[in-house]
């Protein structure tokens, strides 16, 4: 069965901005969406936030930085049948996002 993959407005806005700067991000996001639709859950589960959320690393091939200097995507597995892409950020712009920011985005999207 295929998993439905949706995204928040905040994710859409930020991903469009980053894709304008880093064209290869579009391919990385397409690959991530395909994995999620197949039922895979790449990345590391976030502990301590009370939700089934994950952080996955994506490479920045446009800047040839690999995954460590690339992008981070935070997503929530809502039911096994639906995944919500919550946040995306570049490691060159933010080192990490605090748990309270992630929790706020999850709660606003419910």
Jmol script that loads the backbone (N, CA, C; Angstrom):
load data "model"
ATOM      1  N   UNK A   1       0.836  -1.183   0.000  1.00  0.00           N
ATOM      2  CA  UNK A   1       0.000   0.000   0.000  1.00  0.00           C
ATOM      3  C   UNK A   1       0.881   1.247   0.000  1.00  0.00           C
ATOM      4  N   UNK A   2       0.496   2.244  -0.738  1.00  0.00           N
ATOM      5  CA  UNK A   2       1.255   3.476  -0.857  1.00  0.00           C
ATOM      6  C   UNK A   2       0.933   4.426   0.290  1.00  0.00           C
ATOM      7  N   UNK A   3       1.971   5.035   0.827  1.00  0.00           N
ATOM      8  CA  UNK A   3       1.816   6.029   1.884  1.00  0.00           C
ATOM      9  C   UNK A   3       1.596   7.394   1.247  1.00  0.00           C
ATOM     10  N   UNK A   4       0.622   8.128   1.743  1.00  0.00           N
ATOM     11  CA  UNK A   4       0.350   9.484   1.285  1.00  0.00           C
ATOM     12  C   UNK A   4       1.382  10.421   1.909  1.00  0.00           C
ATOM     13  N   UNK A   5       2.017  11.261   1.099  1.00  0.00           N
ATOM     14  CA  UNK A   5       3.012  12.213   1.580  1.00  0.00           C
ATOM     15  C   UNK A   5       2.498  13.624   1.308  1.00  0.00           C
ATOM     16  N   UNK A   6       2.317  14.392   2.378  1.00  0.00           N
ATOM     17  CA  UNK A   6       1.875  15.780   2.270  1.00  0.00           C
ATOM     18  C   UNK A   6       2.901  16.668   2.949  1.00  0.00           C
ATOM     19  N   UNK A   7       2.740  17.972   2.817  1.00  0.00           N
ATOM     20  CA  UNK A   7       3.689  18.895   3.427  1.00  0.00           C
ATOM     21  C   UNK A   7       2.964  20.112   3.982  1.00  0.00           C
ATOM     22  N   UNK A   8       3.591  20.752   4.969  1.00  0.00           N
ATOM     23  CA  UNK A   8       3.044  21.975   5.548  1.00  0.00           C
ATOM     24  C   UNK A   8       3.352  23.151   4.629  1.00  0.00           C
ATOM     25  N   UNK A   9       2.622  24.235   4.810  1.00  0.00           N
ATOM     26  CA  UNK A   9       2.899  25.451   4.033  1.00  0.00           C
ATOM     27  C   UNK A   9       4.302  25.965   4.319  1.00  0.00           C
ATOM     28  N   UNK A  10       4.708  25.846   5.577  1.00  0.00           N
ATOM     29  CA  UNK A  10       6.048  26.287   5.963  1.00  0.00           C
ATOM     30  C   UNK A  10       7.115  25.479   5.210  1.00  0.00           C
ATOM     31  N   UNK A  11       6.915  24.155   5.098  1.00  0.00           N
ATOM     32  CA  UNK A  11       7.846  23.312   4.359  1.00  0.00           C
ATOM     33  C   UNK A  11       7.873  23.714   2.885  1.00  0.00           C
ATOM     34  N   UNK A  12       6.709  23.900   2.291  1.00  0.00           N
ATOM     35  CA  UNK A  12       6.625  24.264   0.868  1.00  0.00           C
ATOM     36  C   UNK A  12       7.336  25.584   0.585  1.00  0.00           C
ATOM     37  N   UNK A  13       7.103  26.574   1.437  1.00  0.00           N
ATOM     38  CA  UNK A  13       7.708  27.891   1.242  1.00  0.00           C
ATOM     39  C   UNK A  13       9.232  27.807   1.336  1.00  0.00           C
ATOM     40  N   UNK A  14       9.721  27.143   2.366  1.00  0.00           N
ATOM     41  CA  UNK A  14      11.169  27.058   2.564  1.00  0.00           C
ATOM     42  C   UNK A  14      11.836  26.186   1.503  1.00  0.00           C
ATOM     43  N   UNK A  15      11.185  25.107   1.099  1.00  0.00           N
ATOM     44  CA  UNK A  15      11.787  24.248   0.075  1.00  0.00           C
ATOM     45  C   UNK A  15      11.872  24.994  -1.265  1.00  0.00           C
ATOM     46  N   UNK A  16      10.867  25.789  -1.602  1.00  0.00           N
ATOM     47  CA  UNK A  16      10.933  26.588  -2.837  1.00  0.00           C
ATOM     48  C   UNK A  16      12.108  27.571  -2.798  1.00  0.00           C
ATOM     49  N   UNK A  17      12.298  28.205  -1.647  1.00  0.00           N
ATOM     50  CA  UNK A  17      13.404  29.154  -1.501  1.00  0.00           C
ATOM     51  C   UNK A  17      14.752  28.441  -1.658  1.00  0.00           C
ATOM     52  N   UNK A  18      14.890  27.298  -1.013  1.00  0.00           N
ATOM     53  CA  UNK A  18      16.151  26.562  -1.086  1.00  0.00           C
ATOM     54  C   UNK A  18      16.403  25.981  -2.477  1.00  0.00           C
ATOM     55  N   UNK A  19      15.352  25.538  -3.156  1.00  0.00           N
ATOM     56  CA  UNK A  19      15.507  24.988  -4.507  1.00  0.00           C
ATOM     57  C   UNK A  19      15.983  26.070  -5.476  1.00  0.00           C
ATOM     58  N   UNK A  20      15.532  27.306  -5.273  1.00  0.00           N
ATOM     59  CA  UNK A  20      16.023  28.396  -6.126  1.00  0.00           C
ATOM     60  C   UNK A  20      17.532  28.575  -5.969  1.00  0.00           C
ATOM     61  N   UNK A  21      18.044  28.377  -4.757  1.00  0.00           N
ATOM     62  CA  UNK A  21      19.484  28.509  -4.502  1.00  0.00           C
ATOM     63  C   UNK A  21      20.260  27.256  -4.884  1.00  0.00           C
ATOM     64  N   UNK A  22      19.651  26.093  -4.636  1.00  0.00           N
ATOM     65  CA  UNK A  22      20.335  24.810  -4.805  1.00  0.00           C
ATOM     66  C   UNK A  22      19.449  23.884  -5.641  1.00  0.00           C
ATOM     67  N   UNK A  23      19.636  23.897  -6.938  1.00  0.00           N
ATOM     68  CA  UNK A  23      18.778  23.159  -7.875  1.00  0.00           C
ATOM     69  C   UNK A  23      18.720  21.657  -7.588  1.00  0.00           C
ATOM     70  N   UNK A  24      19.819  21.085  -7.113  1.00  0.00           N
ATOM     71  CA  UNK A  24      19.847  19.630  -6.889  1.00  0.00           C
ATOM     72  C   UNK A  24      18.912  19.190  -5.761  1.00  0.00           C
ATOM     73  N   UNK A  25      18.470  20.125  -4.936  1.00  0.00           N
ATOM     74  CA  UNK A  25      17.574  19.779  -3.834  1.00  0.00           C
ATOM     75  C   UNK A  25      16.274  19.170  -4.349  1.00  0.00           C
ATOM     76  N   UNK A  26      15.801  19.603  -5.492  1.00  0.00           N
ATOM     77  CA  UNK A  26      14.561  19.053  -6.057  1.00  0.00           C
ATOM     78  C   UNK A  26      14.671  17.534  -6.224  1.00  0.00           C
ATOM     79  N   UNK A  27      15.803  17.064  -6.759  1.00  0.00           N
ATOM     80  CA  UNK A  27      16.007  15.622  -6.942  1.00  0.00           C
ATOM     81  C   UNK A  27      16.082  14.896  -5.601  1.00  0.00           C
ATOM     82  N   UNK A  28      16.749  15.509  -4.633  1.00  0.00           N
ATOM     83  CA  UNK A  28      16.860  14.895  -3.305  1.00  0.00           C
ATOM     84  C   UNK A  28      15.473  14.756  -2.658  1.00  0.00           C
ATOM     85  N   UNK A  29      14.650  15.788  -2.796  1.00  0.00           N
ATOM     86  CA  UNK A  29      13.299  15.735  -2.223  1.00  0.00           C
ATOM     87  C   UNK A  29      12.423  14.722  -2.955  1.00  0.00           C
ATOM     88  N   UNK A  30      12.567  14.617  -4.269  1.00  0.00           N
ATOM     89  CA  UNK A  30      11.815  13.612  -5.025  1.00  0.00           C
ATOM     90  C   UNK A  30      12.179  12.208  -4.562  1.00  0.00           C
ATOM     91  N   UNK A  31      13.462  11.968  -4.332  1.00  0.00           N
ATOM     92  CA  UNK A  31      13.915  10.673  -3.840  1.00  0.00           C
ATOM     93  C   UNK A  31      13.352  10.390  -2.452  1.00  0.00           C
ATOM     94  N   UNK A  32      13.372  11.381  -1.573  1.00  0.00           N
ATOM     95  CA  UNK A  32      12.819  11.214  -0.230  1.00  0.00           C
ATOM     96  C   UNK A  32      11.327  10.898  -0.293  1.00  0.00           C
ATOM     97  N   UNK A  33      10.589  11.640  -1.104  1.00  0.00           N
ATOM     98  CA  UNK A  33       9.142  11.390  -1.232  1.00  0.00           C
ATOM     99  C   UNK A  33       8.874   9.964  -1.724  1.00  0.00           C
ATOM    100  N   UNK A  34       9.675   9.497  -2.676  1.00  0.00           N
ATOM    101  CA  UNK A  34       9.512   8.121  -3.177  1.00  0.00           C
ATOM    102  C   UNK A  34       9.746   7.101  -2.070  1.00  0.00           C
ATOM    103  N   UNK A  35      10.768   7.319  -1.275  1.00  0.00           N
ATOM    104  CA  UNK A  35      11.048   6.409  -0.165  1.00  0.00           C
ATOM    105  C   UNK A  35       9.886   6.386   0.819  1.00  0.00           C
ATOM    106  N   UNK A  36       9.382   7.556   1.159  1.00  0.00           N
ATOM    107  CA  UNK A  36       8.273   7.644   2.109  1.00  0.00           C
ATOM    108  C   UNK A  36       7.008   7.002   1.552  1.00  0.00           C
ATOM    109  N   UNK A  37       6.736   7.191   0.268  1.00  0.00           N
ATOM    110  CA  UNK A  37       5.554   6.585  -0.353  1.00  0.00           C
ATOM    111  C   UNK A  37       5.634   5.066  -0.339  1.00  0.00           C
ATOM    112  N   UNK A  38       6.847   4.526  -0.419  1.00  0.00           N
ATOM    113  CA  UNK A  38       7.032   3.071  -0.379  1.00  0.00           C
ATOM    114  C   UNK A  38       6.954   2.510   1.035  1.00  0.00           C
ATOM    115  N   UNK A  39       6.777   3.365   2.021  1.00  0.00           N
ATOM    116  CA  UNK A  39       6.665   2.911   3.397  1.00  0.00           C
ATOM    117  C   UNK A  39       7.973   2.920   4.162  1.00  0.00           C
ATOM    118  N   UNK A  40       9.044   3.370   3.528  1.00  0.00           N
ATOM    119  CA  UNK A  40      10.325   3.483   4.223  1.00  0.00           C
ATOM    120  C   UNK A  40      10.290   4.703   5.135  1.00  0.00           C
ATOM    121  N   UNK A  41      11.073   4.650   6.203  1.00  0.00           N
ATOM    122  CA  UNK A  41      11.180   5.780   7.127  1.00  0.00           C
ATOM    123  C   UNK A  41      12.655   6.089   7.349  1.00  0.00           C
ATOM    124  N   UNK A  42      13.285   6.778   6.371  1.00  0.00           N
ATOM    125  CA  UNK A  42      14.705   7.088   6.499  1.00  0.00           C
ATOM    126  C   UNK A  42      14.959   8.116   7.598  1.00  0.00           C
ATOM    127  N   UNK A  43      16.185   8.175   8.046  1.00  0.00           N
ATOM    128  CA  UNK A  43      16.567   9.155   9.059  1.00  0.00           C
ATOM    129  C   UNK A  43      16.498   8.588  10.448  1.00  0.00           C
ATOM    130  N   UNK A  44      16.644   9.475  11.415  1.00  0.00           N
ATOM    131  CA  UNK A  44      16.635   9.095  12.828  1.00  0.00           C
ATOM    132  C   UNK A  44      15.368   9.596  13.495  1.00  0.00           C
ATOM    133  N   UNK A  45      14.785   8.728  14.304  1.00  0.00           N
ATOM    134  CA  UNK A  45      13.591   9.141  15.045  1.00  0.00           C
ATOM    135  C   UNK A  45      13.994  10.139  16.122  1.00  0.00           C
ATOM    136  N   UNK A  46      13.216  11.198  16.252  1.00  0.00           N
ATOM    137  CA  UNK A  46      13.491  12.231  17.247  1.00  0.00           C
ATOM    138  C   UNK A  46      12.928  11.795  18.594  1.00  0.00           C
ATOM    139  N   UNK A  47      13.783  11.760  19.576  1.00  0.00           N
ATOM    140  CA  UNK A  47      13.370  11.355  20.921  1.00  0.00           C
ATOM    141  C   UNK A  47      12.976  12.584  21.732  1.00  0.00           C
ATOM    142  N   UNK A  48      12.067  12.381  22.650  1.00  0.00           N
ATOM    143  CA  UNK A  48      11.743  13.422  23.604  1.00  0.00           C
ATOM    144  C   UNK A  48      10.759  14.475  23.146  1.00  0.00           C
ATOM    145  N   UNK A  49      10.108  14.288  21.994  1.00  0.00           N
ATOM    146  CA  UNK A  49       9.133  15.302  21.587  1.00  0.00           C
ATOM    147  C   UNK A  49       7.698  14.783  21.662  1.00  0.00           C
ATOM    148  N   UNK A  50       7.535  13.492  21.908  1.00  0.00           N
ATOM    149  CA  UNK A  50       6.198  12.947  22.108  1.00  0.00           C
ATOM    150  C   UNK A  50       5.434  12.632  20.836  1.00  0.00           C
ATOM    151  N   UNK A  51       6.075  12.719  19.690  1.00  0.00           N
ATOM    152  CA  UNK A  51       5.445  12.405  18.415  1.00  0.00           C
ATOM    153  C   UNK A  51       6.362  11.482  17.632  1.00  0.00           C
ATOM    154  N   UNK A  52       5.799  10.764  16.677  1.00  0.00           N
ATOM    155  CA  UNK A  52       6.591   9.895  15.817  1.00  0.00           C
ATOM    156  C   UNK A  52       7.146  10.741  14.675  1.00  0.00           C
ATOM    157  N   UNK A  53       8.261  11.411  14.962  1.00  0.00           N
ATOM    158  CA  UNK A  53       8.870  12.325  14.004  1.00  0.00           C
ATOM    159  C   UNK A  53      10.311  11.901  13.743  1.00  0.00           C
ATOM    160  N   UNK A  54      10.786  12.238  12.555  1.00  0.00           N
ATOM    161  CA  UNK A  54      12.115  11.835  12.115  1.00  0.00           C
ATOM    162  C   UNK A  54      12.857  13.019  11.520  1.00  0.00           C
ATOM    163  N   UNK A  55      14.190  12.946  11.608  1.00  0.00           N
ATOM    164  CA  UNK A  55      15.049  13.921  10.936  1.00  0.00           C
ATOM    165  C   UNK A  55      15.927  13.153   9.959  1.00  0.00           C
ATOM    166  N   UNK A  56      15.879  13.546   8.695  1.00  0.00           N
ATOM    167  CA  UNK A  56      16.665  12.884   7.659  1.00  0.00           C
ATOM    168  C   UNK A  56      17.634  13.891   7.049  1.00  0.00           C
ATOM    169  N   UNK A  57      18.822  13.405   6.738  1.00  0.00           N
ATOM    170  CA  UNK A  57      19.856  14.226   6.122  1.00  0.00           C
ATOM    171  C   UNK A  57      19.815  14.048   4.604  1.00  0.00           C
ATOM    172  N   UNK A  58      19.856  15.175   3.885  1.00  0.00           N
ATOM    173  CA  UNK A  58      19.900  15.152   2.421  1.00  0.00           C
ATOM    174  C   UNK A  58      21.176  15.857   1.973  1.00  0.00           C
ATOM    175  N   UNK A  59      21.797  15.331   0.945  1.00  0.00           N
ATOM    176  CA  UNK A  59      23.029  15.915   0.425  1.00  0.00           C
ATOM    177  C   UNK A  59      22.740  17.218  -0.312  1.00  0.00           C
ATOM    178  N   UNK A  60      23.738  18.095  -0.315  1.00  0.00           N
ATOM    179  CA  UNK A  60      23.676  19.320  -1.105  1.00  0.00           C
ATOM    180  C   UNK A  60      24.655  19.157  -2.259  1.00  0.00           C
ATOM    181  N   UNK A  61      24.210  18.508  -3.319  1.00  0.00           N
ATOM    182  CA  UNK A  61      25.068  18.252  -4.469  1.00  0.00           C
ATOM    183  C   UNK A  61      25.386  19.533  -5.247  1.00  0.00           C
ATOM    184  N   UNK A  62      24.541  20.542  -5.142  1.00  0.00           N
ATOM    185  CA  UNK A  62      24.794  21.819  -5.819  1.00  0.00           C
ATOM    186  C   UNK A  62      26.054  22.491  -5.276  1.00  0.00           C
ATOM    187  N   UNK A  63      26.291  22.358  -3.994  1.00  0.00           N
ATOM    188  CA  UNK A  63      27.455  22.980  -3.367  1.00  0.00           C
ATOM    189  C   UNK A  63      28.540  21.944  -3.073  1.00  0.00           C
ATOM    190  N   UNK A  64      28.320  20.714  -3.479  1.00  0.00           N
ATOM    191  CA  UNK A  64      29.244  19.600  -3.263  1.00  0.00           C
ATOM    192  C   UNK A  64      29.664  19.495  -1.800  1.00  0.00           C
ATOM    193  N   UNK A  65      28.675  19.512  -0.930  1.00  0.00           N
ATOM    194  CA  UNK A  65      28.935  19.447   0.501  1.00  0.00           C
ATOM    195  C   UNK A  65      28.575  18.093   1.108  1.00  0.00           C
ATOM    196  N   UNK A  66      27.881  17.244   0.382  1.00  0.00           N
ATOM    197  CA  UNK A  66      27.467  15.970   0.942  1.00  0.00           C
ATOM    198  C   UNK A  66      26.361  16.146   1.955  1.00  0.00           C
ATOM    199  N   UNK A  67      26.123  15.094   2.758  1.00  0.00           N
ATOM    200  CA  UNK A  67      25.018  15.135   3.718  1.00  0.00           C
ATOM    201  C   UNK A  67      25.338  15.973   4.954  1.00  0.00           C
ATOM    202  N   UNK A  68      26.597  15.972   5.403  1.00  0.00           N
ATOM    203  CA  UNK A  68      26.915  16.689   6.639  1.00  0.00           C
ATOM    204  C   UNK A  68      26.703  18.196   6.496  1.00  0.00           C
ATOM    205  N   UNK A  69      26.949  18.751   5.323  1.00  0.00           N
ATOM    206  CA  UNK A  69      26.735  20.173   5.093  1.00  0.00           C
ATOM    207  C   UNK A  69      25.521  20.437   4.246  1.00  0.00           C
ATOM    208  N   UNK A  70      24.635  19.471   4.149  1.00  0.00           N
ATOM    209  CA  UNK A  70      23.483  19.566   3.267  1.00  0.00           C
ATOM    210  C   UNK A  70      22.239  20.101   3.941  1.00  0.00           C
ATOM    211  N   UNK A  71      21.161  19.362   3.795  1.00  0.00           N
ATOM    212  CA  UNK A  71      19.853  19.787   4.279  1.00  0.00           C
ATOM    213  C   UNK A  71      19.325  18.804   5.311  1.00  0.00           C
ATOM    214  N   UNK A  72      18.417  19.289   6.131  1.00  0.00           N
ATOM    215  CA  UNK A  72      17.707  18.440   7.079  1.00  0.00           C
ATOM    216  C   UNK A  72      16.215  18.598   6.806  1.00  0.00           C
ATOM    217  N   UNK A  73      15.524  17.460   6.812  1.00  0.00           N
ATOM    218  CA  UNK A  73      14.071  17.449   6.674  1.00  0.00           C
ATOM    219  C   UNK A  73      13.503  16.788   7.919  1.00  0.00           C
ATOM    220  N   UNK A  74      12.548  17.454   8.533  1.00  0.00           N
ATOM    221  CA  UNK A  74      11.824  16.902   9.675  1.00  0.00           C
ATOM    222  C   UNK A  74      10.456  16.484   9.164  1.00  0.00           C
ATOM    223  N   UNK A  75      10.088  15.227   9.412  1.00  0.00           N
ATOM    224  CA  UNK A  75       8.769  14.758   8.989  1.00  0.00           C
ATOM    225  C   UNK A  75       8.130  13.946  10.098  1.00  0.00           C
ATOM    226  N   UNK A  76       6.806  13.850  10.036  1.00  0.00           N
ATOM    227  CA  UNK A  76       6.023  13.127  11.032  1.00  0.00           C
ATOM    228  C   UNK A  76       5.290  11.988  10.361  1.00  0.00           C
ATOM    229  N   UNK A  77       5.420  10.804  10.951  1.00  0.00           N
ATOM    230  CA  UNK A  77       4.639   9.652  10.511  1.00  0.00           C
ATOM    231  C   UNK A  77       3.327   9.715  11.275  1.00  0.00           C
ATOM    232  N   UNK A  78       2.266  10.057  10.569  1.00  0.00           N
ATOM    233  CA  UNK A  78       0.988  10.296  11.235  1.00  0.00           C
ATOM    234  C   UNK A  78       0.210   9.017  11.528  1.00  0.00           C
ATOM    235  N   UNK A  79       0.289   8.030  10.622  1.00  0.00           N
ATOM    236  CA  UNK A  79      -0.540   6.844  10.844  1.00  0.00           C
ATOM    237  C   UNK A  79       0.023   5.607  10.172  1.00  0.00           C
ATOM    238  N   UNK A  80       1.199   5.685   9.606  1.00  0.00           N
ATOM    239  CA  UNK A  80       1.710   4.603   8.794  1.00  0.00           C
ATOM    240  C   UNK A  80       1.199   4.709   7.366  1.00  0.00           C
ATOM    241  N   UNK A  81       0.055   5.333   7.186  1.00  0.00           N
ATOM    242  CA  UNK A  81      -0.547   5.535   5.873  1.00  0.00           C
ATOM    243  C   UNK A  81      -0.343   6.962   5.366  1.00  0.00           C
ATOM    244  N   UNK A  82       0.123   7.859   6.259  1.00  0.00           N
ATOM    245  CA  UNK A  82       0.279   9.266   5.901  1.00  0.00           C
ATOM    246  C   UNK A  82       1.501   9.849   6.595  1.00  0.00           C
ATOM    247  N   UNK A  83       2.303  10.571   5.822  1.00  0.00           N
ATOM    248  CA  UNK A  83       3.494  11.245   6.334  1.00  0.00           C
ATOM    249  C   UNK A  83       3.361  12.726   6.007  1.00  0.00           C
ATOM    250  N   UNK A  84       3.742  13.568   6.971  1.00  0.00           N
ATOM    251  CA  UNK A  84       3.676  15.009   6.778  1.00  0.00           C
ATOM    252  C   UNK A  84       5.087  15.585   6.849  1.00  0.00           C
ATOM    253  N   UNK A  85       5.538  16.212   5.760  1.00  0.00           N
ATOM    254  CA  UNK A  85       6.822  16.899   5.740  1.00  0.00           C
ATOM    255  C   UNK A  85       6.632  18.220   6.472  1.00  0.00           C
ATOM    256  N   UNK A  86       7.357  18.404   7.580  1.00  0.00           N
ATOM    257  CA  UNK A  86       7.135  19.543   8.458  1.00  0.00           C
ATOM    258  C   UNK A  86       8.068  20.711   8.188  1.00  0.00           C
ATOM    259  N   UNK A  87       9.366  20.436   8.195  1.00  0.00           N
ATOM    260  CA  UNK A  87      10.370  21.490   8.118  1.00  0.00           C
ATOM    261  C   UNK A  87      11.532  21.063   7.246  1.00  0.00           C
ATOM    262  N   UNK A  88      12.181  22.009   6.630  1.00  0.00           N
ATOM    263  CA  UNK A  88      13.419  21.770   5.903  1.00  0.00           C
ATOM    264  C   UNK A  88      14.333  22.950   6.184  1.00  0.00           C
ATOM    265  N   UNK A  89      15.629  22.657   6.362  1.00  0.00           N
ATOM    266  CA  UNK A  89      16.590  23.727   6.548  1.00  0.00           C
ATOM    267  C   UNK A  89      17.959  23.293   6.050  1.00  0.00           C
ATOM    268  N   UNK A  90      18.768  24.285   5.739  1.00  0.00           N
ATOM    269  CA  UNK A  90      20.132  24.056   5.283  1.00  0.00           C
ATOM    270  C   UNK A  90      21.056  24.117   6.491  1.00  0.00           C
ATOM    271  N   UNK A  91      21.988  23.180   6.578  1.00  0.00           N
ATOM    272  CA  UNK A  91      22.939  23.177   7.685  1.00  0.00           C
ATOM    273  C   UNK A  91      23.851  24.395   7.637  1.00  0.00           C
ATOM    274  N   UNK A  92      23.993  25.020   6.482  1.00  0.00           N
ATOM    275  CA  UNK A  92      24.814  26.231   6.403  1.00  0.00           C
ATOM    276  C   UNK A  92      24.096  27.431   7.015  1.00  0.00           C
ATOM    277  N   UNK A  93      22.766  27.347   7.151  1.00  0.00           N
ATOM    278  CA  UNK A  93      21.992  28.455   7.713  1.00  0.00           C
ATOM    279  C   UNK A  93      21.605  28.229   9.165  1.00  0.00           C
ATOM    280  N   UNK A  94      21.373  26.978   9.547  1.00  0.00           N
ATOM    281  CA  UNK A  94      20.989  26.620  10.924  1.00  0.00           C
ATOM    282  C   UNK A  94      21.750  25.361  11.315  1.00  0.00           C
ATOM    283  N   UNK A  95      22.280  25.345  12.525  1.00  0.00           N
ATOM    284  CA  UNK A  95      22.973  24.131  12.961  1.00  0.00           C
ATOM    285  C   UNK A  95      21.967  23.058  13.365  1.00  0.00           C
ATOM    286  N   UNK A  96      20.879  23.466  13.979  1.00  0.00           N
ATOM    287  CA  UNK A  96      19.834  22.526  14.383  1.00  0.00           C
ATOM    288  C   UNK A  96      18.594  23.327  14.771  1.00  0.00           C
ATOM    289  N   UNK A  97      17.474  22.631  14.919  1.00  0.00           N
ATOM    290  CA  UNK A  97      16.248  23.283  15.368  1.00  0.00           C
ATOM    291  C   UNK A  97      15.895  22.759  16.751  1.00  0.00           C
ATOM    292  N   UNK A  98      15.506  23.641  17.664  1.00  0.00           N
ATOM    293  CA  UNK A  98      15.118  23.190  19.000  1.00  0.00           C
ATOM    294  C   UNK A  98      13.837  22.348  18.953  1.00  0.00           C
ATOM    295  N   UNK A  99      13.711  21.436  19.911  1.00  0.00           N
ATOM    296  CA  UNK A  99      12.539  20.564  19.978  1.00  0.00           C
ATOM    297  C   UNK A  99      11.241  21.360  20.064  1.00  0.00           C
ATOM    298  N   UNK A 100      11.247  22.494  20.786  1.00  0.00           N
ATOM    299  CA  UNK A 100      10.000  23.253  20.933  1.00  0.00           C
ATOM    300  C   UNK A 100       9.516  23.811  19.594  1.00  0.00           C
ATOM    301  N   UNK A 101      10.425  24.139  18.684  1.00  0.00           N
ATOM    302  CA  UNK A 101      10.033  24.617  17.354  1.00  0.00           C
ATOM    303  C   UNK A 101       9.364  23.484  16.579  1.00  0.00           C
ATOM    304  N   UNK A 102       9.954  22.299  16.643  1.00  0.00           N
ATOM    305  CA  UNK A 102       9.395  21.130  15.954  1.00  0.00           C
ATOM    306  C   UNK A 102       8.027  20.794  16.521  1.00  0.00           C
ATOM    307  N   UNK A 103       7.908  20.786  17.852  1.00  0.00           N
ATOM    308  CA  UNK A 103       6.621  20.464  18.485  1.00  0.00           C
ATOM    309  C   UNK A 103       5.543  21.482  18.110  1.00  0.00           C
ATOM    310  N   UNK A 104       5.922  22.763  18.031  1.00  0.00           N
ATOM    311  CA  UNK A 104       4.946  23.799  17.671  1.00  0.00           C
ATOM    312  C   UNK A 104       4.421  23.574  16.250  1.00  0.00           C
ATOM    313  N   UNK A 105       5.308  23.251  15.318  1.00  0.00           N
ATOM    314  CA  UNK A 105       4.894  23.014  13.937  1.00  0.00           C
ATOM    315  C   UNK A 105       3.972  21.785  13.861  1.00  0.00           C
ATOM    316  N   UNK A 106       4.298  20.742  14.613  1.00  0.00           N
ATOM    317  CA  UNK A 106       3.444  19.550  14.641  1.00  0.00           C
ATOM    318  C   UNK A 106       2.075  19.878  15.186  1.00  0.00           C
ATOM    319  N   UNK A 107       2.028  20.603  16.294  1.00  0.00           N
ATOM    320  CA  UNK A 107       0.745  20.943  16.917  1.00  0.00           C
ATOM    321  C   UNK A 107      -0.084  21.872  16.047  1.00  0.00           C
ATOM    322  N   UNK A 108       0.562  22.788  15.335  1.00  0.00           N
ATOM    323  CA  UNK A 108      -0.173  23.685  14.429  1.00  0.00           C
ATOM    324  C   UNK A 108      -0.725  22.945  13.218  1.00  0.00           C
ATOM    325  N   UNK A 109      -0.100  21.847  12.856  1.00  0.00           N
ATOM    326  CA  UNK A 109      -0.549  21.108  11.669  1.00  0.00           C
ATOM    327  C   UNK A 109      -1.615  20.062  11.995  1.00  0.00           C
ATOM    328  N   UNK A 110      -1.896  19.849  13.256  1.00  0.00           N
ATOM    329  CA  UNK A 110      -2.936  18.866  13.644  1.00  0.00           C
ATOM    330  C   UNK A 110      -4.326  19.434  13.482  1.00  0.00           C
TER     331      UNK A 110
END
end "model"
wireframe off; spacefill off
backbone 0.3
color backbone group
